[in-house]
């Protein structure tokens, strides 16, 4: 965010990740679908799981601290249980699921510091953006299970990232101008790592877990984001927890 805007970061992230997975798909000889219906499904998945939440999170974190952002992002677990329970017949919503997700969310809040919640303000659009991202992730899990479970996980990840790249090109250009290539080596290293590890590899695992564990259980992984994020920011950025 020091050299480029949030929407351009999202574009670089999904584009570089899509290129990475394309190489793997071709190397493995996996057939790329030609059906317009399948690619429309990928486009929707790219919007729900990449373009919308990535943009909202990057934009929101320009103005709010990481502790509160992590707690708000952790609400994905709660949204995931509710949305999957309402929309998926084989993931019926139960009191045990809701209670479990709420306990997990409370645990995240304790780890991050309950005082962070005192800064929550519904009038703060940045905070609402993080909540919107969490809700979008939840619908993405349901969409992926209903319409993409019949395709190889790596093809689903690649198709989704192609869809989100198509969506982010006009958004980034219209809001922040044509993406520049004259970035520092540090920024390029960050973009490549977040694209290859946190996106390409992560979403390959995402679709595998979605098939095996279901949408609601998949969303529980977001409860791990706050402690990991704080640990990394403390180690590499010098940010102190609770400040």
C-alpha positions as CSV (number, residue, x, y, z in Angstrom):
1,X,0.0,0.0,0.0
2,X,3.0,2.3,0.2
3,X,3.5,2.4,-3.6
4,X,0.2,1.2,-5.2
5,X,-3.4,1.4,-4.4
6,X,-5.6,-1.4,-2.9
7,X,-7.4,-2.3,-6.1
8,X,-4.2,-2.5,-8.1
9,X,-2.8,-4.8,-5.4
10,X,-5.8,-7.1,-5.8
11,X,-5.4,-7.1,-9.6
12,X,-1.7,-8.0,-9.4
13,X,-2.5,-10.7,-6.8
14,X,-5.2,-12.5,-8.8
15,X,-3.4,-12.1,-12.1
16,X,-0.1,-13.5,-11.0
17,X,-1.8,-16.3,-9.1
18,X,-3.8,-17.2,-12.3
19,X,-0.6,-17.3,-14.4
20,X,1.0,-19.6,-11.8
21,X,-1.9,-22.0,-11.8
22,X,-2.2,-21.9,-15.6
23,X,1.4,-23.2,-15.9
24,X,0.6,-26.0,-13.5
25,X,-2.7,-26.9,-15.3
26,X,-0.9,-27.1,-18.6
27,X,2.0,-29.1,-17.1
28,X,-0.5,-31.6,-15.6
29,X,-2.4,-31.8,-18.9
30,X,-5.7,-30.9,-17.3
31,X,-8.4,-30.0,-19.8
32,X,-9.7,-26.5,-19.6
33,X,-13.5,-26.3,-19.8
34,X,-15.0,-24.7,-22.8
35,X,-18.5,-24.4,-21.5
36,X,-19.8,-20.8,-21.1
37,X,-21.9,-21.9,-18.2
38,X,-18.8,-23.2,-16.3
39,X,-16.9,-20.0,-16.9
40,X,-19.9,-17.9,-15.8
41,X,-19.8,-20.0,-12.5
42,X,-16.0,-19.2,-12.3
43,X,-16.8,-15.5,-12.8
44,X,-19.3,-15.5,-10.0
45,X,-16.9,-17.4,-7.8
46,X,-14.1,-15.0,-8.6
47,X,-16.3,-12.1,-7.6
48,X,-17.5,-13.6,-4.3
49,X,-14.2,-15.2,-3.2
50,X,-11.6,-12.8,-4.7
51,X,-12.6,-9.5,-6.3
52,X,-15.1,-8.3,-3.7
53,X,-13.5,-9.5,-0.4
54,X,-9.9,-8.8,-1.4
55,X,-10.9,-5.2,-2.5
56,X,-12.9,-4.6,0.7
57,X,-10.2,-5.9,3.0
58,X,-7.3,-4.0,1.4
59,X,-9.4,-0.8,1.2
60,X,-10.6,-1.2,4.8
61,X,-7.1,-1.8,6.2
62,X,-6.0,1.5,4.9
63,X,-7.8,3.2,7.8
64,X,-8.3,0.6,10.6
65,X,-5.9,-1.3,12.8
66,X,-5.0,-4.9,12.2
67,X,-6.4,-6.1,15.5
68,X,-10.0,-5.0,14.8
69,X,-9.7,-6.0,11.1
70,X,-8.7,-9.5,12.1
71,X,-11.6,-9.9,14.6
72,X,-14.1,-8.6,12.0
73,X,-12.6,-11.0,9.4
74,X,-13.1,-13.8,11.9
75,X,-16.9,-13.3,11.6
76,X,-16.6,-15.3,8.4
77,X,-16.8,-18.4,10.6
78,X,-20.2,-17.3,12.0
79,X,-21.5,-16.1,8.6
80,X,-20.3,-19.4,7.0
81,X,-22.2,-21.6,9.4
82,X,-25.4,-19.6,9.0
83,X,-25.2,-19.1,5.2
84,X,-24.3,-22.8,4.6
85,X,-27.0,-23.9,6.9
86,X,-29.7,-21.9,5.1
87,X,-28.6,-22.7,1.5
88,X,-27.1,-26.2,1.6
89,X,-29.3,-29.1,2.4
90,X,-26.4,-31.4,3.6
91,X,-25.0,-28.8,6.0
92,X,-28.1,-28.2,8.2
93,X,-27.7,-25.3,10.6
94,X,-27.6,-26.5,14.2
95,X,-27.3,-24.8,17.5
96,X,-24.0,-26.7,18.1
97,X,-22.5,-25.2,15.0
98,X,-23.6,-21.6,15.8
99,X,-22.4,-21.9,19.4
100,X,-19.1,-23.4,18.3
101,X,-18.5,-20.6,15.8
102,X,-19.4,-17.9,18.4
103,X,-17.0,-19.4,20.9
104,X,-14.3,-19.4,18.3
105,X,-15.0,-15.8,17.5
106,X,-14.9,-14.9,21.2
107,X,-11.5,-16.7,21.5
108,X,-10.2,-14.6,18.6
109,X,-11.4,-11.5,20.4
110,X,-9.6,-12.5,23.6
111,X,-6.4,-13.2,21.8
112,X,-6.4,-9.9,20.0
113,X,-7.6,-7.9,23.1
114,X,-11.3,-7.2,23.9
115,X,-10.5,-3.5,24.0
116,X,-10.2,-3.6,20.2
117,X,-14.0,-4.1,20.0
118,X,-14.5,-0.7,21.8
119,X,-13.4,1.0,18.6
120,X,-16.2,-0.7,16.5
121,X,-18.5,1.9,14.9
122,X,-21.2,1.0,12.4
123,X,-20.7,4.4,10.8
124,X,-17.1,3.5,9.9
125,X,-17.3,2.3,6.3
126,X,-13.9,0.6,6.6
127,X,-15.2,-1.7,9.4
128,X,-18.3,-2.4,7.4
129,X,-16.1,-3.3,4.4
130,X,-14.4,-6.0,6.4
131,X,-17.7,-7.4,7.5
132,X,-18.9,-7.3,3.9
133,X,-15.8,-9.3,2.9
134,X,-16.6,-11.9,5.5
135,X,-20.1,-12.3,4.2
136,X,-18.9,-12.5,0.7
137,X,-16.5,-15.3,1.6
138,X,-19.4,-17.2,3.1
139,X,-21.5,-17.0,0.0
140,X,-18.5,-18.1,-2.0
141,X,-18.2,-21.3,-0.1
142,X,-21.8,-22.2,-0.8
143,X,-21.5,-21.3,-4.5
144,X,-18.3,-23.3,-4.9
145,X,-19.8,-26.4,-3.3
146,X,-23.0,-26.2,-5.3
147,X,-21.7,-25.5,-8.7
148,X,-18.0,-26.4,-8.9
149,X,-17.6,-29.6,-6.9
150,X,-17.5,-31.7,-10.1
151,X,-14.3,-30.2,-11.4
152,X,-10.6,-30.7,-10.3
153,X,-9.6,-28.4,-7.4
154,X,-6.7,-26.9,-9.3
155,X,-9.0,-26.1,-12.3
156,X,-11.5,-24.5,-10.0
157,X,-8.8,-22.3,-8.4
158,X,-7.5,-21.4,-11.9
159,X,-10.9,-20.6,-13.3
160,X,-11.9,-18.5,-10.3
161,X,-8.7,-16.5,-10.5
162,X,-9.2,-15.9,-14.2
163,X,-12.7,-14.6,-13.4
164,X,-11.5,-12.3,-10.7
165,X,-8.8,-11.0,-12.9
166,X,-11.3,-10.1,-15.6
167,X,-13.4,-8.3,-13.0
168,X,-10.5,-6.4,-11.4
169,X,-8.9,-5.0,-14.6
170,X,-11.6,-2.3,-15.2
171,X,-12.0,-1.7,-11.4
172,X,-8.3,-1.0,-10.9
173,X,-7.8,1.1,-14.1
174,X,-10.9,3.2,-13.5
175,X,-10.1,3.9,-9.8
176,X,-6.3,4.0,-9.7
177,X,-5.2,4.3,-13.3
178,X,-3.2,1.9,-15.4
179,X,-1.0,-0.4,-13.2
180,X,2.6,0.6,-13.1
181,X,5.5,-1.8,-13.4
182,X,8.2,0.5,-11.8
183,X,7.8,-0.9,-8.3
184,X,10.5,-1.5,-5.8
185,X,12.0,-5.0,-5.5
186,X,10.4,-5.3,-2.0
187,X,7.0,-4.6,-3.3
188,X,7.4,-7.0,-6.2
189,X,8.6,-9.7,-3.8
190,X,5.5,-9.1,-1.6
191,X,3.1,-9.2,-4.6
192,X,4.7,-12.4,-6.0
193,X,4.6,-14.1,-2.6
194,X,1.0,-13.2,-1.8
195,X,0.0,-14.3,-5.3
196,X,1.9,-17.7,-5.3
197,X,1.6,-18.7,-1.6
198,X,-1.4,-16.9,-0.2
199,X,-3.5,-17.2,-3.3
200,X,-2.5,-19.9,-5.8
201,X,-1.4,-22.5,-3.3
202,X,-4.1,-21.4,-0.7
203,X,-7.0,-21.7,-3.1
204,X,-5.8,-25.1,-4.4
205,X,-6.1,-26.3,-0.8
206,X,-9.3,-24.3,-0.4
207,X,-11.2,-26.3,-3.0
208,X,-9.8,-29.6,-1.7
209,X,-11.0,-28.8,1.8
210,X,-14.4,-27.6,0.5
211,X,-15.1,-30.9,-1.1
212,X,-14.0,-33.0,1.9
213,X,-15.3,-30.9,4.8
214,X,-18.0,-28.6,3.4
215,X,-18.5,-24.9,3.3
216,X,-19.3,-24.2,7.0
217,X,-16.2,-26.1,8.2
218,X,-14.0,-24.5,5.6
219,X,-14.9,-21.0,6.9
220,X,-13.6,-21.9,10.3
221,X,-10.1,-21.4,9.0
222,X,-10.6,-17.7,9.3
223,X,-10.3,-18.0,13.1
224,X,-6.6,-18.7,12.6
225,X,-6.0,-15.4,10.7
226,X,-5.7,-13.0,13.7
227,X,-3.0,-14.8,15.7
228,X,-1.0,-15.6,12.6
229,X,-1.4,-12.1,11.2
230,X,-0.3,-10.5,14.5
231,X,2.7,-12.9,14.8
232,X,3.9,-12.0,11.3
233,X,3.3,-8.3,11.7
234,X,5.2,-8.3,15.0
235,X,8.1,-10.3,13.5
236,X,8.5,-8.5,10.2
237,X,6.9,-5.1,10.7
238,X,7.6,-4.4,14.3
239,X,4.0,-3.9,15.2
240,X,3.2,-4.6,18.8
241,X,0.0,-6.5,19.7
242,X,-2.5,-4.4,21.6
243,X,-1.1,-1.1,20.4
